[in-house]
Amino acid sequence: MELLKLVGVLIIVAGFVLRLRVAAVVVLAGVVTGLAAGMPFAGTESAPGVLDTLGRSFAGQRIVTLFVLALPAVGLSERFGLQDRVRELIRRLRAATAGRLQFVFQLLRYGIGALGIRLGSGHVTFGRPLFLPMALGAERLDDESEADSGAVELVKAATGAAENYGNFFGQNLFFGAAGVALVVTTCADLGYTVDPRRVALWCIPVAIAAAVLGGVQFWWLDRRLRRTRTRAGGDATPPEGVGS
């Protein structure tokens, strides 16, 4: 009967395989798992049920949905030419490249995380509306051109990677972050007293290592893009003797 409590895992796997809506699959898995564990569907104060647990979990993690508040602002900014202005600005900087901009993006997210500022998804607030068009502008890439589609996808992936690296490894640089609190409470349950400031301090070497690896990845991105441009320029050169 204990193995029956793992039925939620099977539901999630089946939902992903069938490509069903993720939110519905996760909620269904949570409900089924709770019922399989013997929890009532709607509980009381002394014995919380499945609905109570799901509601409290959502309320406790509601900060994750803060990115929704940024969507109208981002949409209006793009509607009135935010990306066009960003492209024009970045093209004036000769030293700007896609890889260097992604590295700056990663360091920016480090700084935001170290200040304890939680912005939800940086993909929505920074990556998609700002750093992606800046990187495309620096490389003179057109996201609507089929000839540039391969390079554009590389830059898109790098923008997402910069956000993930910066947010994931930067958030615990703040001693009051949720990840640091999780480490402290877990150690306390095991009988160890840990200072959250020391946990944040020891996250610095990890963040530095991630920055170095990210820098190497973004340097390699610039190199690949240069090779792509060189190859495209060579292909565009007319064969010897043509037009003479």
Buried (B, 14 or more C-beta within 10 A) or exposed (E): EEEEBEBBEEBBEEBEEEEEEEEEBBEBBBBBBBBBBEBBEEBEEEEBBBBBBBEEEEEEEEEEEBBEEBEEEBEEBBEEEBBEEBBEEBBEEEEBBBBBBBBBBBBBBBEBBBEEEBBBBBBBBBBBBBBBBBBBBBBEBEBEEEEBEEBBEBBBEBBBBBBBBBBBBBBBBBBEBEBBBEBBEEEEEEEEEBEBEEBBEEBBEEBEEBBEEBBEBBBEBBEBBEEBBEEEEEEEEEEEEEEE
